[in-house]
């Protein structure tokens, strides 16, 4: 079993951050992948909040799975805390996969910042100066914009090309 692999540790409902803090306090190497979402406070104002990418799960090094401090940490599920198969073998993720997830998270690849109804512009091209309204969520690769051209023309473009207005 490679010591650089990672295992999934199950937490109690909505206790990912508590378990993460506790495990760090016990000097356990732990990783909590997160995404960011934008929430409107009032008209024109919003706040960006962090959420776990995998609700109810943290990632710990495979060598730390059976440390007593892992079972003692607050927020960790007391009944079968380690995600494992029926034979008790822990689920494993190679270090390379976890590093890829870290890179995507660092670049904001999981973030949900733009939403339907937001005012946006296109980063470059013919529509770069036109202020448009997003008419579909950015969960897919392409999005629809409602432009003020020709009385309200719709445009379909790649989601990576739009920015906040």
PEJOVEN-V740156 format. One record per residue. N is the residue number from 1. RES is the residue in one letter. SS is DSSP state (H for helix, E for strand, C for the rest). NEAR is the number of other ideal C-beta (glycine too) atoms within 10 Angstrom. D_CENTER is the distance of its C-alpha to the mean C-alpha in whole Angstrom. Layout:
N;RES;SS;NEAR;D_CENTER
N;RES;SS;NEAR;D_CENTER
This chain:
1;X;C;9;28
2;X;C;10;26
3;X;C;9;25
4;X;C;12;22
5;X;C;19;21
6;X;E;25;18
7;X;E;22;18
8;X;E;19;16
9;X;E;28;17
10;X;E;17;17
11;X;E;25;17
12;X;C;15;19
13;X;C;9;17
14;X;C;11;15
15;X;C;17;16
16;X;H;23;13
17;X;H;15;14
18;X;H;15;18
19;X;H;26;18
20;X;H;21;16
21;X;H;15;18
22;X;H;20;21
23;X;H;26;20
24;X;H;13;20
25;X;H;11;23
26;X;C;15;25
27;X;C;10;24
28;X;C;19;22
29;X;C;12;19
30;X;E;21;16
31;X;E;15;12
32;X;C;20;9
33;X;C;17;6
34;X;E;17;4
35;X;E;18;3
36;X;E;14;6
37;X;E;15;9
38;X;E;15;12
39;X;E;9;15
40;X;E;12;19
41;X;E;8;21
42;X;E;6;24
43;X;C;6;25
44;X;C;7;24
45;X;E;7;22
46;X;E;15;18
47;X;E;9;16
48;X;E;11;12
49;X;E;11;11
50;X;E;12;8
51;X;E;12;7
52;X;E;17;6
53;X;C;15;4
54;X;C;14;8
55;X;C;10;10
56;X;C;17;13
57;X;E;18;12
58;X;E;28;13
59;X;E;19;14
60;X;E;23;17
61;X;E;18;20
62;X;H;20;22
63;X;H;14;25
64;X;H;19;24
65;X;C;21;23
66;X;C;11;27
67;X;C;16;27
68;X;H;8;29
69;X;H;14;27
70;X;H;22;24
71;X;H;14;26
72;X;H;11;27
73;X;C;25;24
74;X;C;13;23
75;X;C;19;20
76;X;E;22;20
77;X;C;18;22
78;X;C;8;25
79;X;C;5;26
80;X;C;9;25
81;X;C;20;22
82;X;E;20;21
83;X;C;17;20
84;X;E;16;23
85;X;C;8;25
86;X;C;5;29
87;X;C;5;30
88;X;C;8;28
89;X;C;10;27
90;X;E;18;23
91;X;C;14;20
92;X;C;16;20
93;X;E;14;17
94;X;C;12;19
95;X;H;14;18
96;X;H;9;18
97;X;H;12;15
98;X;H;17;13
99;X;H;11;14
100;X;H;11;13
101;X;H;18;9
102;X;H;12;10
103;X;H;10;12
104;X;H;15;9
105;X;H;18;7
106;X;H;8;10
107;X;H;9;11
108;X;C;11;8
109;X;C;10;8
110;X;C;15;5
111;X;C;17;6
112;X;E;15;8
113;X;C;14;11
114;X;C;18;14
115;X;C;16;16
116;X;C;12;19
117;X;C;11;22
118;X;C;19;21
119;X;E;11;23
120;X;E;20;22
121;X;E;17;24
122;X;E;20;24
123;X;C;13;24
124;X;C;9;27
125;X;C;10;30
126;X;C;9;32
127;X;C;19;30
128;X;C;11;29
129;X;C;8;31
130;X;C;17;30
131;X;C;13;28
132;X;E;23;27
133;X;E;16;25
134;X;E;21;22
135;X;C;15;23
136;X;C;16;20
137;X;C;15;16
138;X;C;19;14
139;X;C;10;12
140;X;C;9;15
141;X;C;8;17
142;X;E;12;20
143;X;E;22;20
144;X;E;16;23
145;X;E;21;25
146;X;E;15;28
147;X;C;16;30
148;X;C;11;33
149;X;H;13;35
150;X;H;6;38
151;X;H;6;38
152;X;C;9;34
153;X;C;12;33
154;X;E;12;30
155;X;E;16;28
156;X;E;10;25
157;X;E;16;24
158;X;E;11;21
159;X;H;15;17
160;X;H;11;17
161;X;H;16;21
162;X;E;20;20
163;X;E;12;20
164;X;E;11;20
165;X;C;12;24
